[in-house]
Amino acid sequence: MTTSTSRTYTGIGYDPTYFARKHRISKQQARYLIRKYGHDRDQLNDAAIALKVTPAS
């Protein structure tokens, strides 16, 4: 049993289109984050928020 409050559903990941729309990022950025962080929704949401506040180079 896990004590984590986050829920990760194995095999059920974020749809990149939905994730991109939810966070107002590009589909390409969404796919990158999903590849990088897997299907951990809490981690993905935090990464998308951080991506938006990081100034573009």
CYANA upper distance limits for C-alpha pairs under 8 A (distance plus 0.5 A):
  6 SER  CA     41 ARG  CA      8.29
  6 SER  CA     42 ASP  CA      6.99
  7 ARG  CA     40 ASP  CA      7.95
  7 ARG  CA     41 ARG  CA      7.83
  7 ARG  CA     42 ASP  CA      8.44
  8 THR  CA     39 HIS  CA      7.05
  8 THR  CA     40 ASP  CA      5.80
  8 THR  CA     41 ARG  CA      7.04
  9 TYR  CA     13 GLY  CA      7.69
  9 TYR  CA     39 HIS  CA      7.96
 10 THR  CA     39 HIS  CA      7.98
 12 ILE  CA     39 HIS  CA      8.00
 13 GLY  CA     38 GLY  CA      8.45
 13 GLY  CA     39 HIS  CA      5.59
 14 TYR  CA     18 TYR  CA      7.72
 14 TYR  CA     19 PHE  CA      6.78
 14 TYR  CA     34 ILE  CA      8.10
 14 TYR  CA     39 HIS  CA      7.26
 14 TYR  CA     41 ARG  CA      8.15
 15 ASP  CA     19 PHE  CA      6.56
 16 PRO  CA     20 ALA  CA      6.40
 16 PRO  CA     27 LYS  CA      6.50
 16 PRO  CA     30 ALA  CA      5.93
 16 PRO  CA     31 ARG  CA      6.15
 16 PRO  CA     34 ILE  CA      8.12
 17 THR  CA     21 ARG  CA      6.72
 17 THR  CA     27 LYS  CA      6.38
 17 THR  CA     30 ALA  CA      8.11
 18 TYR  CA     22 LYS  CA      6.50
 19 PHE  CA     23 HIS  CA      6.77
 19 PHE  CA     27 LYS  CA      8.48
 19 PHE  CA     30 ALA  CA      6.80
 20 ALA  CA     24 ARG  CA      6.04
 20 ALA  CA     25 ILE  CA      5.34
 20 ALA  CA     26 SER  CA      6.09
 20 ALA  CA     27 LYS  CA      5.81
 20 ALA  CA     29 GLN  CA      8.01
 20 ALA  CA     30 ALA  CA      5.84
 21 ARG  CA     25 ILE  CA      7.13
 21 ARG  CA     26 SER  CA      8.37
 23 HIS  CA     48 ALA  CA      7.05
 23 HIS  CA     49 ILE  CA      7.88
 25 ILE  CA     29 GLN  CA      6.83
 25 ILE  CA     30 ALA  CA      7.25
 25 ILE  CA     48 ALA  CA      8.25
 25 ILE  CA     52 LYS  CA      8.18
 26 SER  CA     30 ALA  CA      6.77
 27 LYS  CA     31 ARG  CA      6.59
 28 GLN  CA     32 TYR  CA      6.69
 29 GLN  CA     33 LEU  CA      6.73
 30 ALA  CA     34 ILE  CA      6.68
 30 ALA  CA     48 ALA  CA      8.37
 31 ARG  CA     35 ARG  CA      6.62
 32 TYR  CA     36 LYS  CA      6.59
 33 LEU  CA     37 TYR  CA      6.37
 33 LEU  CA     38 GLY  CA      8.24
 33 LEU  CA     44 LEU  CA      7.12
 33 LEU  CA     47 ALA  CA      7.73
 33 LEU  CA     48 ALA  CA      8.01
 34 ILE  CA     38 GLY  CA      5.61
 34 ILE  CA     39 HIS  CA      7.01
 34 ILE  CA     44 LEU  CA      7.38
 37 TYR  CA     43 GLN  CA      7.33
 37 TYR  CA     44 LEU  CA      6.80
 38 GLY  CA     44 LEU  CA      8.36
 39 HIS  CA     44 LEU  CA      7.92
 40 ASP  CA     44 LEU  CA      6.62
 41 ARG  CA     45 ASN  CA      6.50
 42 ASP  CA     46 ASP  CA      6.72
 43 GLN  CA     47 ALA  CA      6.62
 44 LEU  CA     48 ALA  CA      6.65
 45 ASN  CA     49 ILE  CA      6.77
 46 ASP  CA     50 ALA  CA      6.68
 47 ALA  CA     51 LEU  CA      6.51
 48 ALA  CA     52 LYS  CA      6.87
 49 ILE  CA     53 VAL  CA      7.04
 50 ALA  CA     54 THR  CA      6.65
